Amino acid sequence: MAKDPTQPEADGTAGRRMRPCPVCSKLSTPQDYPFCSDRCAKVDLNRWLSGSYGIPVVELDDLPDADDQP
């Protein structure tokens, strides 16, 4: 019988597919998912906290209103 990937494993982690680490592209580990190690998790956190990452924003003030168009 196939295992349900949403059910926790014996160590308490969910059965997830191994994916590439977003920092170094090595395969992720269940302990540090989605990263391959604690080091890569800390590197990613540092990038967020230092402002290296950003979420793109569309300024709505610059777009014309639908009411203004003929």
PyMOL Python script that loads the backbone (N, CA, C, O; Angstrom):
from pymol import cmd

cmd.read_pdbstr("""\
ATOM      1  N   MET A   1       0.844  -1.180   0.000  1.00  0.00           N
ATOM      2  CA  MET A   1       0.000   0.000   0.000  1.00  0.00           C
ATOM      3  C   MET A   1       0.885   1.237   0.000  1.00  0.00           C
ATOM      4  O   MET A   1       1.898   1.271   0.698  1.00  0.00           O
ATOM      5  N   ALA A   2       0.520   2.246  -0.768  1.00  0.00           N
ATOM      6  CA  ALA A   2       1.305   3.473  -0.870  1.00  0.00           C
ATOM      7  C   ALA A   2       1.116   4.322   0.386  1.00  0.00           C
ATOM      8  O   ALA A   2       0.042   4.351   0.987  1.00  0.00           O
ATOM      9  N   LYS A   3       2.194   5.013   0.763  1.00  0.00           N
ATOM     10  CA  LYS A   3       2.143   5.899   1.919  1.00  0.00           C
ATOM     11  C   LYS A   3       1.461   7.207   1.542  1.00  0.00           C
ATOM     12  O   LYS A   3       1.601   7.690   0.418  1.00  0.00           O
ATOM     13  N   ASP A   4       0.726   7.770   2.485  1.00  0.00           N
ATOM     14  CA  ASP A   4       0.080   9.064   2.279  1.00  0.00           C
ATOM     15  C   ASP A   4       1.113  10.151   2.556  1.00  0.00           C
ATOM     16  O   ASP A   4       1.602  10.238   3.682  1.00  0.00           O
ATOM     17  N   PRO A   5       1.470  10.992   1.563  1.00  0.00           N
ATOM     18  CA  PRO A   5       2.515  12.001   1.770  1.00  0.00           C
ATOM     19  C   PRO A   5       2.128  13.092   2.759  1.00  0.00           C
ATOM     20  O   PRO A   5       2.992  13.848   3.203  1.00  0.00           O
ATOM     21  N   THR A   6       0.858  13.191   3.111  1.00  0.00           N
ATOM     22  CA  THR A   6       0.450  14.231   4.058  1.00  0.00           C
ATOM     23  C   THR A   6       0.534  13.754   5.507  1.00  0.00           C
ATOM     24  O   THR A   6       0.438  14.564   6.429  1.00  0.00           O
ATOM     25  N   GLN A   7       0.712  12.459   5.715  1.00  0.00           N
ATOM     26  CA  GLN A   7       0.796  11.925   7.071  1.00  0.00           C
ATOM     27  C   GLN A   7       2.224  12.057   7.595  1.00  0.00           C
ATOM     28  O   GLN A   7       3.176  11.879   6.836  1.00  0.00           O
ATOM     29  N   PRO A   8       2.389  12.371   8.899  1.00  0.00           N
ATOM     30  CA  PRO A   8       3.729  12.527   9.451  1.00  0.00           C
ATOM     31  C   PRO A   8       4.475  11.195   9.516  1.00  0.00           C
ATOM     32  O   PRO A   8       3.882  10.131   9.695  1.00  0.00           O
ATOM     33  N   GLU A   9       5.779  11.293   9.365  1.00  0.00           N
ATOM     34  CA  GLU A   9       6.655  10.133   9.492  1.00  0.00           C
ATOM     35  C   GLU A   9       6.895   9.851  10.969  1.00  0.00           C
ATOM     36  O   GLU A   9       6.400  10.578  11.831  1.00  0.00           O
ATOM     37  N   ALA A  10       7.652   8.802  11.262  1.00  0.00           N
ATOM     38  CA  ALA A  10       7.947   8.441  12.648  1.00  0.00           C
ATOM     39  C   ALA A  10       8.717   9.539  13.374  1.00  0.00           C
ATOM     40  O   ALA A  10       8.575   9.687  14.587  1.00  0.00           O
ATOM     41  N   ASP A  11       9.536  10.316  12.649  1.00  0.00           N
ATOM     42  CA  ASP A  11      10.312  11.382  13.282  1.00  0.00           C
ATOM     43  C   ASP A  11       9.534  12.690  13.377  1.00  0.00           C
ATOM     44  O   ASP A  11      10.082  13.697  13.826  1.00  0.00           O
ATOM     45  N   GLY A  12       8.259  12.695  12.960  1.00  0.00           N
ATOM     46  CA  GLY A  12       7.420  13.879  13.093  1.00  0.00           C
ATOM     47  C   GLY A  12       7.403  14.774  11.867  1.00  0.00           C
ATOM     48  O   GLY A  12       6.655  15.752  11.845  1.00  0.00           O
ATOM     49  N   THR A  13       8.187  14.482  10.858  1.00  0.00           N
ATOM     50  CA  THR A  13       8.198  15.297   9.643  1.00  0.00           C
ATOM     51  C   THR A  13       7.202  14.729   8.654  1.00  0.00           C
ATOM     52  O   THR A  13       6.982  13.518   8.624  1.00  0.00           O
ATOM     53  N   ALA A  14       6.606  15.568   7.860  1.00  0.00           N
ATOM     54  CA  ALA A  14       5.683  15.110   6.827  1.00  0.00           C
ATOM     55  C   ALA A  14       6.484  14.479   5.693  1.00  0.00           C
ATOM     56  O   ALA A  14       7.602  14.908   5.411  1.00  0.00           O
ATOM     57  N   GLY A  15       5.927  13.476   5.049  1.00  0.00           N
ATOM     58  CA  GLY A  15       6.607  12.818   3.944  1.00  0.00           C
ATOM     59  C   GLY A  15       6.576  13.699   2.716  1.00  0.00           C
ATOM     60  O   GLY A  15       5.612  13.656   1.952  1.00  0.00           O
ATOM     61  N   ARG A  16       7.600  14.489   2.511  1.00  0.00           N
ATOM     62  CA  ARG A  16       7.655  15.425   1.387  1.00  0.00           C
ATOM     63  C   ARG A  16       8.649  14.938   0.354  1.00  0.00           C
ATOM     64  O   ARG A  16       9.593  14.210   0.664  1.00  0.00           O
ATOM     65  N   ARG A  17       8.417  15.357  -0.884  1.00  0.00           N
ATOM     66  CA  ARG A  17       9.389  15.076  -1.931  1.00  0.00           C
ATOM     67  C   ARG A  17      10.635  15.887  -1.667  1.00  0.00           C
ATOM     68  O   ARG A  17      10.563  17.026  -1.207  1.00  0.00           O
ATOM     69  N   MET A  18      11.775  15.298  -1.960  1.00  0.00           N
ATOM     70  CA  MET A  18      13.027  16.045  -1.837  1.00  0.00           C
ATOM     71  C   MET A  18      13.094  17.001  -3.020  1.00  0.00           C
ATOM     72  O   MET A  18      12.915  16.597  -4.169  1.00  0.00           O
ATOM     73  N   ARG A  19      13.354  18.276  -2.727  1.00  0.00           N
ATOM     74  CA  ARG A  19      13.425  19.312  -3.747  1.00  0.00           C
ATOM     75  C   ARG A  19      14.795  19.969  -3.667  1.00  0.00           C
ATOM     76  O   ARG A  19      15.490  19.830  -2.660  1.00  0.00           O
ATOM     77  N   PRO A  20      15.187  20.674  -4.703  1.00  0.00           N
ATOM     78  CA  PRO A  20      16.463  21.396  -4.643  1.00  0.00           C
ATOM     79  C   PRO A  20      16.407  22.515  -3.608  1.00  0.00           C
ATOM     80  O   PRO A  20      15.395  23.204  -3.471  1.00  0.00           O
ATOM     81  N   CYS A  21      17.492  22.682  -2.894  1.00  0.00           N
ATOM     82  CA  CYS A  21      17.627  23.770  -1.929  1.00  0.00           C
ATOM     83  C   CYS A  21      17.592  25.093  -2.698  1.00  0.00           C
ATOM     84  O   CYS A  21      18.274  25.217  -3.715  1.00  0.00           O
ATOM     85  N   PRO A  22      16.812  26.091  -2.241  1.00  0.00           N
ATOM     86  CA  PRO A  22      16.743  27.357  -2.960  1.00  0.00           C
ATOM     87  C   PRO A  22      18.039  28.167  -2.911  1.00  0.00           C
ATOM     88  O   PRO A  22      18.197  29.117  -3.679  1.00  0.00           O
ATOM     89  N   VAL A  23      18.965  27.811  -2.026  1.00  0.00           N
ATOM     90  CA  VAL A  23      20.222  28.555  -1.900  1.00  0.00           C
ATOM     91  C   VAL A  23      21.326  27.927  -2.745  1.00  0.00           C
ATOM     92  O   VAL A  23      21.987  28.615  -3.522  1.00  0.00           O
ATOM     93  N   CYS A  24      21.524  26.595  -2.588  1.00  0.00           N
ATOM     94  CA  CYS A  24      22.671  25.962  -3.249  1.00  0.00           C
ATOM     95  C   CYS A  24      22.298  24.877  -4.254  1.00  0.00           C
ATOM     96  O   CYS A  24      23.180  24.345  -4.928  1.00  0.00           O
ATOM     97  N   SER A  25      21.020  24.536  -4.374  1.00  0.00           N
ATOM     98  CA  SER A  25      20.492  23.560  -5.332  1.00  0.00           C
ATOM     99  C   SER A  25      20.806  22.106  -5.004  1.00  0.00           C
ATOM    100  O   SER A  25      20.550  21.235  -5.835  1.00  0.00           O
ATOM    101  N   LYS A  26      21.352  21.809  -3.822  1.00  0.00           N
ATOM    102  CA  LYS A  26      21.482  20.417  -3.393  1.00  0.00           C
ATOM    103  C   LYS A  26      20.099  19.931  -2.981  1.00  0.00           C
ATOM    104  O   LYS A  26      19.193  20.739  -2.774  1.00  0.00           O
ATOM    105  N   LEU A  27      19.928  18.609  -2.859  1.00  0.00           N
ATOM    106  CA  LEU A  27      18.633  18.081  -2.450  1.00  0.00           C
ATOM    107  C   LEU A  27      18.336  18.447  -1.002  1.00  0.00           C
ATOM    108  O   LEU A  27      19.224  18.402  -0.151  1.00  0.00           O
ATOM    109  N   SER A  28      17.092  18.807  -0.726  1.00  0.00           N
ATOM    110  CA  SER A  28      16.697  19.189   0.629  1.00  0.00           C
ATOM    111  C   SER A  28      16.667  17.968   1.545  1.00  0.00           C
ATOM    112  O   SER A  28      16.600  16.828   1.085  1.00  0.00           O
ATOM    113  N   THR A  29      16.716  18.228   2.837  1.00  0.00           N
ATOM    114  CA  THR A  29      16.635  17.172   3.841  1.00  0.00           C
ATOM    115  C   THR A  29      15.353  17.349   4.639  1.00  0.00           C
ATOM    116  O   THR A  29      14.859  18.470   4.768  1.00  0.00           O
ATOM    117  N   PRO A  30      14.808  16.268   5.176  1.00  0.00           N
ATOM    118  CA  PRO A  30      13.581  16.393   5.973  1.00  0.00           C
ATOM    119  C   PRO A  30      13.761  17.285   7.208  1.00  0.00           C
ATOM    120  O   PRO A  30      12.818  17.961   7.618  1.00  0.00           O
ATOM    121  N   GLN A  31      14.950  17.294   7.800  1.00  0.00           N
ATOM    122  CA  GLN A  31      15.185  18.082   9.010  1.00  0.00           C
ATOM    123  C   GLN A  31      15.177  19.578   8.721  1.00  0.00           C
ATOM    124  O   GLN A  31      14.737  20.362   9.561  1.00  0.00           O
ATOM    125  N   ASP A  32      15.654  19.986   7.555  1.00  0.00           N
ATOM    126  CA  ASP A  32      15.811  21.410   7.240  1.00  0.00           C
ATOM    127  C   ASP A  32      14.952  21.838   6.057  1.00  0.00           C
ATOM    128  O   ASP A  32      15.231  22.867   5.442  1.00  0.00           O
ATOM    129  N   TYR A  33      13.918  21.076   5.723  1.00  0.00           N
ATOM    130  CA  TYR A  33      13.081  21.357   4.551  1.00  0.00           C
ATOM    131  C   TYR A  33      12.608  22.794   4.558  1.00  0.00           C
ATOM    132  O   TYR A  33      12.144  23.245   5.605  1.00  0.00           O
ATOM    133  N   PRO A  34      12.688  23.540   3.487  1.00  0.00           N
ATOM    134  CA  PRO A  34      13.036  23.160   2.119  1.00  0.00           C
ATOM    135  C   PRO A  34      14.521  23.316   1.802  1.00  0.00           C
ATOM    136  O   PRO A  34      14.904  23.299   0.632  1.00  0.00           O
ATOM    137  N   PHE A  35      15.357  23.467   2.819  1.00  0.00           N
ATOM    138  CA  PHE A  35      16.789  23.668   2.612  1.00  0.00           C
ATOM    139  C   PHE A  35      17.540  22.351   2.782  1.00  0.00           C
ATOM    140  O   PHE A  35      16.976  21.364   3.253  1.00  0.00           O
ATOM    141  N   CYS A  36      18.811  22.343   2.398  1.00  0.00           N
ATOM    142  CA  CYS A  36      19.620  21.132   2.535  1.00  0.00           C
ATOM    143  C   CYS A  36      20.330  21.088   3.878  1.00  0.00           C
ATOM    144  O   CYS A  36      20.744  20.020   4.329  1.00  0.00           O
ATOM    145  N   SER A  37      20.471  22.240   4.519  1.00  0.00           N
ATOM    146  CA  SER A  37      21.178  22.290   5.804  1.00  0.00           C
ATOM    147  C   SER A  37      20.736  23.518   6.592  1.00  0.00           C
ATOM    148  O   SER A  37      20.073  24.415   6.072  1.00  0.00           O
ATOM    149  N   ASP A  38      21.126  23.526   7.856  1.00  0.00           N
ATOM    150  CA  ASP A  38      20.842  24.673   8.709  1.00  0.00           C
ATOM    151  C   ASP A  38      21.578  25.908   8.188  1.00  0.00           C
ATOM    152  O   ASP A  38      21.070  27.023   8.303  1.00  0.00           O
ATOM    153  N   ARG A  39      22.757  25.720   7.623  1.00  0.00           N
ATOM    154  CA  ARG A  39      23.523  26.838   7.081  1.00  0.00           C
ATOM    155  C   ARG A  39      22.764  27.539   5.967  1.00  0.00           C
ATOM    156  O   ARG A  39      22.682  28.767   5.956  1.00  0.00           O
ATOM    157  N   CYS A  40      22.204  26.774   5.021  1.00  0.00           N
ATOM    158  CA  CYS A  40      21.458  27.388   3.921  1.00  0.00           C
ATOM    159  C   CYS A  40      20.195  28.075   4.430  1.00  0.00           C
ATOM    160  O   CYS A  40      19.802  29.110   3.892  1.00  0.00           O
ATOM    161  N   ALA A  41      19.555  27.522   5.453  1.00  0.00           N
ATOM    162  CA  ALA A  41      18.380  28.175   6.035  1.00  0.00           C
ATOM    163  C   ALA A  41      18.769  29.528   6.623  1.00  0.00           C
ATOM    164  O   ALA A  41      18.030  30.502   6.482  1.00  0.00           O
ATOM    165  N   LYS A  42      19.923  29.591   7.281  1.00  0.00           N
ATOM    166  CA  LYS A  42      20.380  30.852   7.876  1.00  0.00           C
ATOM    167  C   LYS A  42      20.820  31.854   6.806  1.00  0.00           C
ATOM    168  O   LYS A  42      20.620  33.058   6.966  1.00  0.00           O
ATOM    169  N   VAL A  43      21.413  31.367   5.725  1.00  0.00           N
ATOM    170  CA  VAL A  43      21.789  32.245   4.612  1.00  0.00           C
ATOM    171  C   VAL A  43      20.538  32.874   4.018  1.00  0.00           C
ATOM    172  O   VAL A  43      20.518  34.073   3.740  1.00  0.00           O
ATOM    173  N   ASP A  44      19.488  32.071   3.821  1.00  0.00           N
ATOM    174  CA  ASP A  44      18.240  32.585   3.269  1.00  0.00           C
ATOM    175  C   ASP A  44      17.592  33.597   4.210  1.00  0.00           C
ATOM    176  O   ASP A  44      17.101  34.632   3.758  1.00  0.00           O
ATOM    177  N   LEU A  45      17.586  33.313   5.512  1.00  0.00           N
ATOM    178  CA  LEU A  45      17.032  34.251   6.487  1.00  0.00           C
ATOM    179  C   LEU A  45      17.798  35.567   6.462  1.00  0.00           C
ATOM    180  O   LEU A  45      17.194  36.638   6.524  1.00  0.00           O
ATOM    181  N   ASN A  46      19.122  35.495   6.370  1.00  0.00           N
ATOM    182  CA  ASN A  46      19.941  36.707   6.301  1.00  0.00           C
ATOM    183  C   ASN A  46      19.602  37.526   5.053  1.00  0.00           C
ATOM    184  O   ASN A  46      19.570  38.756   5.109  1.00  0.00           O
ATOM    185  N   ARG A  47      19.350  36.855   3.938  1.00  0.00           N
ATOM    186  CA  ARG A  47      18.994  37.570   2.711  1.00  0.00           C
ATOM    187  C   ARG A  47      17.676  38.308   2.875  1.00  0.00           C
ATOM    188  O   ARG A  47      17.536  39.434   2.397  1.00  0.00           O
ATOM    189  N   TRP A  48      16.703  37.691   3.546  1.00  0.00           N
ATOM    190  CA  TRP A  48      15.428  38.369   3.785  1.00  0.00           C
ATOM    191  C   TRP A  48      15.609  39.548   4.724  1.00  0.00           C
ATOM    192  O   TRP A  48      15.076  40.629   4.474  1.00  0.00           O
ATOM    193  N   LEU A  49      16.355  39.350   5.802  1.00  0.00           N
ATOM    194  CA  LEU A  49      16.506  40.401   6.810  1.00  0.00           C
ATOM    195  C   LEU A  49      17.358  41.567   6.323  1.00  0.00           C
ATOM    196  O   LEU A  49      17.163  42.700   6.763  1.00  0.00           O
ATOM    197  N   SER A  50      18.300  41.303   5.418  1.00  0.00           N
ATOM    198  CA  SER A  50      19.160  42.377   4.919  1.00  0.00           C
ATOM    199  C   SER A  50      18.542  43.123   3.739  1.00  0.00           C
ATOM    200  O   SER A  50      19.093  44.125   3.282  1.00  0.00           O
ATOM    201  N   GLY A  51      17.405  42.644   3.246  1.00  0.00           N
ATOM    202  CA  GLY A  51      16.735  43.332   2.144  1.00  0.00           C
ATOM    203  C   GLY A  51      17.173  42.866   0.775  1.00  0.00           C
ATOM    204  O   GLY A  51      16.817  43.494  -0.223  1.00  0.00           O
ATOM    205  N   SER A  52      17.938  41.779   0.689  1.00  0.00           N
ATOM    206  CA  SER A  52      18.356  41.268  -0.618  1.00  0.00           C
ATOM    207  C   SER A  52      17.165  40.751  -1.418  1.00  0.00           C
ATOM    208  O   SER A  52      17.134  40.860  -2.644  1.00  0.00           O
ATOM    209  N   TYR A  53      16.191  40.190  -0.716  1.00  0.00           N
ATOM    210  CA  TYR A  53      14.968  39.730  -1.359  1.00  0.00           C
ATOM    211  C   TYR A  53      13.925  40.828  -1.240  1.00  0.00           C
ATOM    212  O   TYR A  53      13.929  41.602  -0.282  1.00  0.00           O
ATOM    213  N   GLY A  54      13.049  40.889  -2.201  1.00  0.00           N
ATOM    214  CA  GLY A  54      11.962  41.847  -2.143  1.00  0.00           C
ATOM    215  C   GLY A  54      10.749  41.296  -2.854  1.00  0.00           C
ATOM    216  O   GLY A  54      10.872  40.473  -3.761  1.00  0.00           O
ATOM    217  N   ILE A  55       9.601  41.739  -2.455  1.00  0.00           N
ATOM    218  CA  ILE A  55       8.365  41.319  -3.088  1.00  0.00           C
ATOM    219  C   ILE A  55       7.938  42.445  -4.021  1.00  0.00           C
ATOM    220  O   ILE A  55       7.740  43.572  -3.568  1.00  0.00           O
ATOM    221  N   PRO A  56       7.791  42.162  -5.326  1.00  0.00           N
ATOM    222  CA  PRO A  56       7.415  43.215  -6.263  1.00  0.00           C
ATOM    223  C   PRO A  56       6.014  43.748  -5.959  1.00  0.00           C
ATOM    224  O   PRO A  56       5.100  42.994  -5.625  1.00  0.00           O
ATOM    225  N   VAL A  57       5.876  45.045  -6.083  1.00  0.00           N
ATOM    226  CA  VAL A  57       4.604  45.711  -5.794  1.00  0.00           C
ATOM    227  C   VAL A  57       4.223  46.560  -6.999  1.00  0.00           C
ATOM    228  O   VAL A  57       5.072  47.234  -7.581  1.00  0.00           O
ATOM    229  N   VAL A  58       2.963  46.527  -7.368  1.00  0.00           N
ATOM    230  CA  VAL A  58       2.446  47.368  -8.436  1.00  0.00           C
ATOM    231  C   VAL A  58       1.746  48.542  -7.771  1.00  0.00           C
ATOM    232  O   VAL A  58       0.806  48.365  -6.995  1.00  0.00           O
ATOM    233  N   GLU A  59       2.212  49.727  -8.082  1.00  0.00           N
ATOM    234  CA  GLU A  59       1.598  50.926  -7.529  1.00  0.00           C
ATOM    235  C   GLU A  59       0.294  51.198  -8.267  1.00  0.00           C
ATOM    236  O   GLU A  59       0.300  51.390  -9.483  1.00  0.00           O
ATOM    237  N   LEU A  60      -0.807  51.214  -7.554  1.00  0.00           N
ATOM    238  CA  LEU A  60      -2.109  51.426  -8.173  1.00  0.00           C
ATOM    239  C   LEU A  60      -2.377  52.894  -8.467  1.00  0.00           C
ATOM    240  O   LEU A  60      -3.252  53.207  -9.274  1.00  0.00           O
ATOM    241  N   ASP A  61      -1.636  53.805  -7.826  1.00  0.00           N
ATOM    242  CA  ASP A  61      -1.830  55.229  -8.073  1.00  0.00           C
ATOM    243  C   ASP A  61      -1.439  55.623  -9.494  1.00  0.00           C
ATOM    244  O   ASP A  61      -1.987  56.582 -10.038  1.00  0.00           O
ATOM    245  N   ASP A  62      -0.503  54.902 -10.101  1.00  0.00           N
ATOM    246  CA  ASP A  62      -0.024  55.233 -11.433  1.00  0.00           C
ATOM    247  C   ASP A  62      -0.927  54.688 -12.539  1.00  0.00           C
ATOM    248  O   ASP A  62      -0.825  55.134 -13.682  1.00  0.00           O
ATOM    249  N   LEU A  63      -1.805  53.740 -12.228  1.00  0.00           N
ATOM    250  CA  LEU A  63      -2.673  53.148 -13.236  1.00  0.00           C
ATOM    251  C   LEU A  63      -3.914  54.024 -13.436  1.00  0.00           C
ATOM    252  O   LEU A  63      -4.459  54.559 -12.471  1.00  0.00           O
ATOM    253  N   PRO A  64      -4.355  54.169 -14.678  1.00  0.00           N
ATOM    254  CA  PRO A  64      -5.577  54.967 -14.899  1.00  0.00           C
ATOM    255  C   PRO A  64      -6.800  54.218 -14.365  1.00  0.00           C
ATOM    256  O   PRO A  64      -6.876  52.992 -14.436  1.00  0.00           O
ATOM    257  N   ASP A  65      -7.743  54.977 -13.836  1.00  0.00           N
ATOM    258  CA  ASP A  65      -8.980  54.394 -13.339  1.00  0.00           C
ATOM    259  C   ASP A  65      -9.862  53.972 -14.497  1.00  0.00           C
ATOM    260  O   ASP A  65      -9.788  54.547 -15.583  1.00  0.00           O
ATOM    261  N   ALA A  66     -10.696  52.971 -14.268  1.00  0.00           N
ATOM    262  CA  ALA A  66     -11.625  52.517 -15.303  1.00  0.00           C
ATOM    263  C   ALA A  66     -12.683  53.586 -15.596  1.00  0.00           C
ATOM    264  O   ALA A  66     -13.226  53.640 -16.699  1.00  0.00           O
ATOM    265  N   ASP A  67     -12.976  54.445 -14.591  1.00  0.00           N
ATOM    266  CA  ASP A  67     -13.967  55.503 -14.781  1.00  0.00           C
ATOM    267  C   ASP A  67     -13.456  56.636 -15.665  1.00  0.00           C
ATOM    268  O   ASP A  67     -14.251  57.343 -16.284  1.00  0.00           O
ATOM    269  N   ASP A  68     -12.138  56.817 -15.731  1.00  0.00           N
ATOM    270  CA  ASP A  68     -11.547  57.918 -16.488  1.00  0.00           C
ATOM    271  C   ASP A  68     -11.497  57.649 -17.986  1.00  0.00           C
ATOM    272  O   ASP A  68     -11.352  58.585 -18.772  1.00  0.00           O
ATOM    273  N   GLN A  69     -11.611  56.411 -18.388  1.00  0.00           N
ATOM    274  CA  GLN A  69     -11.491  56.085 -19.806  1.00  0.00           C
ATOM    275  C   GLN A  69     -12.837  56.290 -20.517  1.00  0.00           C
ATOM    276  O   GLN A  69     -13.890  55.982 -19.958  1.00  0.00           O
ATOM    277  N   PRO A  70     -12.798  56.817 -21.765  1.00  0.00           N
ATOM    278  CA  PRO A  70     -14.058  57.060 -22.506  1.00  0.00           C
ATOM    279  C   PRO A  70     -14.700  55.795 -22.997  1.00  0.00           C
ATOM    280  O   PRO A  70     -15.755  55.842 -23.629  1.00  0.00           O
TER     281      PRO A  70
END
""", "prot")
cmd.dss("prot")
cmd.show_as("cartoon", "prot")
cmd.util.cbc("prot")
cmd.orient("prot")
